[in-house]
Amino acid sequence: MSKKIIFMGTPLFAVPILKSLYQNGYPISVVYTQPPQKSNRGQKINKSPVQGISETLNIDFRCPKTLKDNDEEYQFLKKLNADIAIVVAYGQIIPKNFLTLTKKGFINIHGSILPKWRGAAPIQRSIMNLDEEVGISIMKIVEELDSGPVSNIYKIKLDHKNNTQEISEKLSLLAAEKILDNVDDILEDKVKFTEQDHSKATYAKKIDKTEGQINWKDNAQNIIGKINGLFPFPGAFFKFKGERYKILKAEIGNGAGKAGEVLSDKLEIACNNNQSIKILEIQRQGKKPQKIGEFMLGSQIKKGSIIFNV
C-alpha cells in the first residue's frame, strides 16, 4: 500500500488503534503525540503511551508543544503530502490551516455518539449521566470542536457496573477493529459523511477535580455514576475529620438513614430517597487502595458516624 497516513494521539486509548493500523499493513508515515511530561518535581520524564508504542514499532514521531502558529510543523506536513490523518485523543486543537494538508482530510475517532458529548471527557460524562449506551463516532475534523460530518457510529450498551477505565478499554478495542472497516473506504471515497444535527449537541467539558466530592443528599444511582465515571482519575471522594477518602468501587445498598450516615461496620452510607451505597474499595489520603474489610479494621469511621458534605 503506497498511501501515506499520519496518526495523531496521546493516551492509552489511542494505542490499540495505532497498533491495529500498523499490524494490518497501513503505512504510518509519522505519529504526532503530546510531549513528555515531568513529574516528581521534574525528576521523572513520562512519555505518552503513544510515544512509547511508536518507539517500540520504530515509527517516526514528533512531539510539538503546540501546532498553533507552528510553521515548522506546517511545512513538514505540507511537504509530506499525506493522504489522510487519523486523530485519536491527540489533546491539541488542529489549526484550521492544517486541515487542508492531507488529501482526504483529518479523521477523528471520538469517544461518544455524536452529536452527544462533544468535547474533552465524553466517556466520563456518559457514565456520570447514566446513559444507556456509549460509542465511537468516526468524523471529519472541521474548525469547530467535534462538529464535523460523521461517517459511522458504533455503539455498545453501558453497564452501570463499569467504570471509565473499563469502558475506555472496550471502546478503544472497538475503534481498533472498526477503523480497518473505514480507512480504505475513506481513502477511496466510498464513505458518505453526514452532517450532525447540531441542535442536539451536548458538551462533555473537561473534568475538574472538585467534581469528585460526593453529595450524600444525591441519590444512589447518581453517586455510583460519579464513582464509576471518575475512576481512575480524578476519583470520587468524601472528607471525614479533615481527611480525604477516595471511593474506588461501590454498589447500591439496601439501607436507609440520614444522608451521610454510616449504616454498618462495612461502610454502607445513607444517601437520598431512602437509599444507600456500599463501598467495596477505598483509598485513604496518602495510603494504598484497600478492600473495605481490610480498611475498616483500623478505620476511625464507625457505624453511626455522619459524613458531612463539606
C-alpha positions as CSV (number, residue, x, y, z in Angstrom):
1,M,0.0,0.0,0.0
2,S,1.5,3.3,-1.1
3,K,-0.8,5.6,0.9
4,K,0.7,8.0,3.4
5,I,-1.0,8.1,6.8
6,I,-0.5,10.5,9.7
7,F,-1.5,9.3,13.1
8,M,-2.2,11.8,16.0
9,G,-2.9,10.5,19.5
10,T,-1.6,10.6,23.1
11,P,-3.2,8.4,25.8
12,L,-3.6,4.7,26.2
13,F,-7.0,4.9,24.5
14,A,-5.2,5.6,21.2
15,V,-2.6,2.8,21.4
16,P,-4.7,-0.2,20.2
17,I,-5.8,1.9,17.2
18,L,-2.3,2.7,16.1
19,K,-1.2,-0.9,16.6
20,S,-4.2,-2.1,14.6
21,L,-3.3,0.1,11.6
22,Y,0.4,-0.8,11.8
23,Q,-0.2,-4.6,12.2
24,N,-2.6,-4.6,9.3
25,G,-0.1,-3.1,6.9
26,Y,-1.2,0.5,6.8
27,P,1.9,2.7,6.3
28,I,2.2,5.2,9.2
29,S,4.5,8.0,7.8
30,V,4.6,9.9,11.1
31,V,3.0,9.9,14.5
32,Y,2.2,13.1,16.4
33,T,1.8,13.0,20.2
34,Q,1.9,15.3,23.2
35,P,5.4,16.0,24.5
36,P,6.7,14.1,27.6
37,Q,5.5,15.4,30.9
38,K,7.6,16.0,34.0
39,S,6.6,14.5,37.4
40,N,8.1,14.1,40.9
41,R,9.2,17.7,40.9
42,G,10.9,17.3,37.5
43,Q,12.9,14.2,38.4
44,K,11.0,11.9,36.1
45,I,10.0,12.3,32.5
46,N,6.8,10.5,31.4
47,K,6.4,9.7,27.7
48,S,2.9,9.4,26.4
49,P,1.7,5.9,25.7
50,V,1.5,6.6,22.0
51,Q,5.2,7.8,22.0
52,G,6.1,4.5,23.8
53,I,4.4,2.3,21.2
54,S,5.8,4.4,18.4
55,E,9.3,3.8,19.7
56,T,8.6,0.0,20.0
57,L,7.2,-0.2,16.5
58,N,10.1,2.1,15.2
59,I,7.6,4.6,13.8
60,D,8.8,8.2,13.4
61,F,7.1,10.5,15.9
62,R,7.0,14.2,16.6
63,C,6.0,16.0,19.9
64,P,5.4,19.7,19.3
65,K,4.1,21.6,22.3
66,T,1.5,23.2,20.0
67,L,0.5,23.3,16.3
68,K,-0.8,26.8,16.6
69,D,1.3,29.3,14.6
70,N,3.9,26.4,14.2
71,D,5.3,27.0,10.7
72,E,7.9,24.2,11.1
73,E,5.2,21.6,11.5
74,Y,3.0,23.1,8.9
75,Q,5.8,23.0,6.3
76,F,6.7,19.4,7.4
77,L,3.2,18.2,6.8
78,K,2.8,20.2,3.6
79,K,6.0,18.5,2.2
80,L,4.8,15.1,3.4
81,N,1.6,15.5,1.3
82,A,-0.1,12.6,3.2
83,D,-3.3,11.0,2.1
84,I,-5.1,11.1,5.4
85,A,-4.6,11.9,9.1
86,I,-6.2,9.8,11.8
87,V,-6.7,11.6,15.1
88,V,-7.5,9.8,18.4
89,A,-7.5,11.8,21.6
90,Y,-4.5,13.9,20.5
91,G,-5.1,16.6,23.1
92,Q,-4.5,19.5,20.9
93,I,-6.7,21.6,18.6
94,I,-5.7,21.1,14.9
95,P,-5.5,24.6,13.4
96,K,-7.7,25.4,10.5
97,N,-4.9,25.9,8.1
98,F,-3.5,22.4,8.8
99,L,-6.8,20.7,7.8
100,T,-6.1,21.1,4.1
101,L,-2.7,19.4,4.3
102,T,-3.9,15.9,3.5
103,K,-5.8,14.7,0.5
104,K,-8.7,13.2,2.5
105,G,-8.7,15.4,5.5
106,F,-8.2,14.8,9.2
107,I,-10.4,11.9,10.5
108,N,-11.2,11.9,14.2
109,I,-12.3,8.8,16.3
110,H,-14.4,10.4,19.0
111,G,-15.5,8.5,22.1
112,S,-19.2,9.4,22.0
113,I,-22.4,9.0,20.0
114,L,-22.2,12.4,18.3
115,P,-23.7,15.0,18.4
116,K,-24.0,14.0,22.1
117,W,-20.9,14.7,24.3
118,R,-18.7,16.7,22.1
119,G,-15.6,17.8,23.9
120,A,-12.8,16.6,26.2
121,A,-14.4,14.0,28.5
122,P,-17.2,12.1,26.6
123,I,-16.8,8.7,28.3
124,Q,-16.7,10.1,31.8
125,R,-19.8,12.3,31.1
126,S,-21.7,9.4,29.6
127,I,-21.2,7.3,32.7
128,M,-21.9,10.1,35.1
129,N,-25.1,10.9,33.2
130,L,-26.2,7.3,33.5
131,D,-26.5,7.0,29.7
132,E,-27.9,3.7,28.4
133,E,-25.2,3.3,25.7
134,V,-21.9,4.7,24.7
135,G,-19.9,4.6,21.4
136,I,-17.4,5.9,19.0
137,S,-18.0,8.3,16.1
138,I,-15.8,8.5,13.0
139,M,-15.9,12.0,11.8
140,K,-14.1,14.6,9.7
141,I,-12.5,17.4,11.7
142,V,-13.6,20.9,11.0
143,E,-12.8,24.1,12.7
144,E,-15.5,23.9,15.3
145,L,-14.8,21.3,18.0
146,D,-16.2,17.8,17.3
147,S,-18.9,19.2,15.0
148,G,-17.8,17.8,11.6
149,P,-19.7,15.4,9.5
150,V,-19.9,11.7,10.6
151,S,-19.3,8.6,8.5
152,N,-20.1,5.9,11.0
153,I,-21.1,5.4,14.7
154,Y,-20.6,2.2,16.6
155,K,-22.5,1.7,19.9
156,I,-22.3,-0.6,22.9
157,K,-24.6,-0.9,25.9
158,L,-23.4,0.8,29.0
159,D,-23.3,-1.5,32.1
160,H,-23.6,0.8,35.1
161,K,-21.2,-1.5,37.0
162,N,-18.4,-0.5,34.6
163,N,-16.1,2.5,35.2
164,T,-14.4,4.8,32.8
165,Q,-11.2,2.7,32.7
166,E,-13.2,-0.4,31.6
167,I,-15.4,1.4,29.1
168,S,-12.4,3.2,27.6
169,E,-10.7,-0.2,27.0
170,K,-13.9,-1.6,25.4
171,L,-14.3,1.5,23.1
172,S,-10.6,1.6,22.2
173,L,-10.7,-2.1,21.1
174,L,-13.9,-1.4,19.2
175,A,-12.3,1.5,17.4
176,A,-9.2,-0.5,16.6
177,E,-11.4,-3.0,14.8
178,K,-13.7,-0.6,13.1
179,I,-11.1,1.8,11.8
180,L,-10.0,-1.1,9.5
181,D,-13.5,-1.1,8.0
182,N,-13.4,2.6,7.4
183,V,-9.9,3.8,6.3
184,D,-9.9,2.2,2.9
185,D,-13.4,3.4,2.1
186,I,-12.5,6.9,3.1
187,L,-9.3,6.8,1.0
188,E,-11.3,5.5,-2.0
189,D,-14.2,8.0,-1.5
190,K,-16.7,5.2,-0.8
191,V,-17.9,6.7,2.5
192,K,-20.7,9.2,2.9
193,F,-20.2,11.8,5.6
194,T,-23.4,13.1,7.1
195,E,-23.8,16.4,8.9
196,Q,-24.6,16.2,12.6
197,D,-27.8,17.6,14.0
198,H,-26.2,20.5,15.7
199,S,-29.5,21.3,17.6
200,K,-29.0,18.1,19.6
201,A,-25.3,18.7,20.6
202,T,-24.2,18.4,24.2
203,Y,-20.8,19.1,25.6
204,A,-18.5,17.0,27.7
205,K,-16.4,19.6,29.4
206,K,-13.1,18.7,30.9
207,I,-13.3,17.0,34.3
208,D,-12.5,19.3,37.3
209,K,-11.1,17.6,40.4
210,T,-13.6,19.3,42.6
211,E,-16.4,17.5,40.8
212,G,-15.4,14.4,42.6
213,Q,-16.7,15.4,46.0
214,I,-19.8,13.3,46.8
215,N,-23.0,14.9,47.9
216,W,-24.8,12.4,50.2
217,K,-28.1,14.2,49.5
218,D,-27.9,12.9,46.0
219,N,-29.5,9.6,45.0
220,A,-27.6,6.3,45.0
221,Q,-27.6,5.9,41.2
222,N,-26.0,9.3,40.7
223,I,-23.4,8.7,43.3
224,I,-22.5,5.3,41.7
225,G,-22.3,7.1,38.3
226,K,-19.9,9.6,39.8
227,I,-17.7,6.9,41.4
228,N,-17.5,4.9,38.1
229,G,-17.3,7.9,35.8
230,L,-14.3,9.5,37.7
231,F,-12.3,6.2,38.1
232,P,-9.4,6.1,37.9
233,F,-8.9,9.8,37.8
234,P,-9.5,12.2,39.5
235,G,-11.8,9.9,41.6
236,A,-14.9,10.4,43.7
237,F,-14.3,11.2,47.3
238,F,-15.6,12.3,50.7
239,K,-14.0,14.0,53.6
240,F,-14.1,12.8,57.2
241,K,-12.4,14.7,60.1
242,G,-10.2,16.6,57.7
243,E,-9.0,13.6,55.7
244,R,-9.9,12.7,52.2
245,Y,-11.2,9.3,51.2
246,K,-11.4,8.2,47.5
247,I,-14.1,5.6,46.7
248,L,-12.7,3.2,44.1
249,K,-15.6,0.8,43.8
250,A,-19.2,0.7,45.3
251,E,-22.6,-0.7,44.7
252,I,-26.2,0.3,45.7
253,G,-27.1,-1.0,49.1
254,N,-30.4,-1.8,50.9
255,G,-30.2,0.5,53.9
256,A,-31.7,3.9,54.7
257,G,-31.0,6.7,57.1
258,K,-29.9,10.3,57.4
259,A,-27.9,11.4,54.3
260,G,-24.2,10.8,55.1
261,E,-24.9,8.4,58.0
262,V,-22.7,5.3,58.2
263,L,-25.2,2.4,58.5
264,S,-22.9,-0.6,59.0
265,D,-19.4,-1.6,60.0
266,K,-18.8,-2.4,56.3
267,L,-19.2,1.2,55.4
268,E,-22.7,1.3,53.9
269,I,-23.6,5.0,53.7
270,A,-27.1,6.5,53.5
271,C,-28.0,8.9,50.7
272,N,-31.2,10.5,49.4
273,N,-34.5,8.8,48.7
274,N,-34.1,6.2,51.4
275,Q,-31.2,4.7,49.5
276,S,-27.6,3.8,50.4
277,I,-24.3,2.8,48.8
278,K,-22.0,0.0,49.9
279,I,-18.3,0.9,49.5
280,L,-16.3,-2.1,48.3
281,E,-12.8,-0.5,47.7
282,I,-11.5,2.7,49.2
283,Q,-8.2,4.7,49.4
284,R,-7.4,6.9,52.3
285,Q,-5.4,10.0,51.6
286,G,-1.7,9.2,51.2
287,K,-2.4,5.4,51.6
288,K,-2.7,2.5,49.2
289,P,-6.1,1.2,47.9
290,Q,-7.8,-1.3,50.2
291,K,-10.8,-3.7,50.2
292,I,-13.4,-2.5,52.6
293,G,-12.9,-5.3,55.1
294,E,-9.2,-4.5,55.5
295,F,-9.9,-0.8,55.6
296,M,-12.5,-1.0,58.4
297,L,-10.1,-2.9,60.7
298,G,-8.3,0.3,61.6
299,S,-10.7,3.0,60.5
300,Q,-12.0,5.8,62.6
301,I,-15.2,5.8,60.5
302,K,-17.6,3.7,62.5
303,K,-21.3,2.7,62.3
304,G,-23.3,5.8,63.4
305,S,-20.7,8.3,62.1
306,I,-22.1,11.1,60.0
307,I,-20.1,12.1,56.9
308,F,-20.9,15.7,56.1
309,N,-20.9,17.2,52.6
310,V,-18.3,19.8,53.4
